[in-house]
Amino acid sequence: MGAFSTPLSGLTSAQQQLQAVSNNLANIDTDGYKAQNLTFSDIFLQTGLTNGAGDPMQTGSGVSVSSTTKNFTEGNLAATNTSSNMAISGNGFFITKGVDGSQDFTRAGDFTTNHAGQLVTPSGDLVLGYPAVNGVVNPSGALQPLQVGSITSPAQASTMVGITANLDSDSAIGTTAPSSSLTIFDSLGSAHTLSVSYTKTAANTWSYTVTVPSADVAAGTTGDTTVGSGSLVFTGNGQLDTTNSTIGKISIPTLADGATVPLALTGPFGTATNPTITQTAMASATSATTTDGFASGTLTTFTVEPDGTINGTFTSGNTLALGQVAVASFANNQGLVSVGNNNYQATAASGSAVIGQAGTGGRGTIVGGSVEQSNVDIATEFAKLIVAQQAYSANAKSITTFNTLSQATLAMIQ
């Protein structure tokens, strides 16, 4: 019977190879899948005498699978143009939290969002990372599920205004230039129109007045309320003489909607070293205005940066960080155990996960709107399939041969 064990081990090994190849081919379209490879070793259990040269005489007893390994080389990155999808270019794994609370790791970034607006895998596991508070990410904080939906950005009161303009130097004294108009926001996100008017009072000298609608300051009133004023003195080459000009802060002491006051604004004509208003022989005009405030808004879309930061764009036009996807790396990827659903878990052989930001500590960067495809090579797997099939057939032939010999031996005895 011992003669049958050798080809039987060959049948078993060939069958395991066929199973591994079949599994690889079955997962050729599985995002983030890593091809499995088998390695074999021979079995020597019988050692006879030595030959005339003193060499040992051994009889082989078959073959066994010595190890199974994963091919962790990176698969092709395919663009999906889906904002929740992402891929890791380089080393590392996404970190997920299963419904049972287990922490898993995956290369498959075909993420979606659940009903609560959280980033999840197709199987419902939560994607973990560093959350953001008011647009600021704390990468040293505890890992948490990432919220990328059903988010409202808070309003931010304006703190500065900027006006880039030119006043016509050929204007007669007493001339009023076209006013500059811009929108500012209070702490409640309400918009207010700020107007800046200019009047030439002397050669190279203009006065300016800043107003807001009186109804914004006291309900039921009409007209405009002055909230700032000063004088603009220009040099002979048309540049603002910041030493002799009087430029104060714009301050709105009360607001009818009950927003936090005073609303103090710096500007609006740049800084002493970089003024933004000139007086030249060109038509008076405002070329640009800026402000840093914005109204509250709801999330419309988001993008993922190479370092894993998720930036959300809101209906207010504001962009804020929603969080940052964390990436884990291991001392020995081969020590990870596959638990299905494209997930791995850490073992003593893999070592503990080293978690941090993408692009640091040897971890790869993140490509948003893409997924990593399976790294199975169909040509290689077909070649393995043919070899495994022939090995199975050859070992099966050995068994039938042994069986024929056994039957012949029994017939001789009878």
C-alpha positions, 0 to 999 in steps of 0.5 A: 500500500505504501507504493500508492501513497507517493502518486496519491500525494502528487494527486493531492498537490496537483489538486491543490494547485488546480484549486489555487489557479481556479481561485485566482481566475475566479477573482480576476475581476475582484478589486484589490485581489492578490494572486495566490501561489503555491510552493511544493517540497519533496518528502523523503522518509526512506533512507536505505544503505549507501552505494559503493561511493558512500552516497546515501540511497534514498527513496522519495515518498511523494510531494507536499505543499510547503507554503502558500504566498500572496503576490502583493505587487500592485495591480493596475489602477483604473479610473472610475470617476466615482468620488468615494472610490480610491486606490493606494499607489504603493505599500499599505492597506485601508483600515476598516471596521466590521459590524462585529467590531473587528479591525480589518485591512484591505487593498480594495477601495471600491467604497460607497456611502451608507444611509448615514453618509459614512464611507463604507466598503461594499460589504458595509464595513466602515472605512476608518481615518482621522476626522476633521473638526471645522475643516482641521484634521488631527492626524494624531487622534483616534481612528473613527469612521469617516463622514462624507455625506449629510454634512453642513458647513457652518457659516464664517463671519468675514474678517477682511475685505480687499479691493483692487481699483484705480481712481482716474487722476484726471478727474476734477475735484469734487468728482465721485468715482464709481463705487466698489461693491462686495458681499460680506457675511456675518456670524449667522451666514447672512450676506450684506452688501458693502459699498465703498464710494470715492470723492476727489477732494484735492489733487492726488487726494480722495475721500472714501466712505463705506456703507451698508444698507441701514435695514441690515443694521436696524430693522425697518429703516431705509437708506445706508449707514456709514461704517467706515471712512478715510482719505486716500493720498497718492504720490506723484507716480500714482501709488498710495501714500500709506504714511499720509492716508487715513485707512481705518478698520471697517466696523459694523456695531449692530446687525438686525438679524442678531448676529455676533457683533461687532463685525470688524473688517481689515482692509480694504486697500491692501497693506502698507507694503502692498497697497491695492489701489492706484491713481493713474490717468485711466478710467476709475474702475474696480478690477477685483474684490475679495472677502474671507467669509461665507454662508453655511452650506450643504455638501455637494461633492468631495475629492481625495488628495494624495495624502488621504485628505478628503476635501468637501465642496459646499453649496456656499462655495466653501471647501473644507477638509472632511477627514483623512483616510488612514493607511496601515503597513506591516513588517510582513505582508505574507503574514496577513490572513485573508478573511474574505470580502477582500479583507485581511487581518493581522497575525503574529507573523505579520506584526502589528499594523503601523498606522499613519498618513498616506505618503509617510513612513513608507506608505503609498499615496492615495489616488482618488476616483480610482480602484486597484484591479486584481493583479492576476495574470491570465496567461500565467494562470493558464500556464499553471493550469496546464501544468497542474492538469498534466501533473494530475493525469501523470500521477493518476496514471502512476496509481493505475499502473501500481494497481495493475501490478498489484492485481498481477501479483495477487493473480500469481499468488492465486 
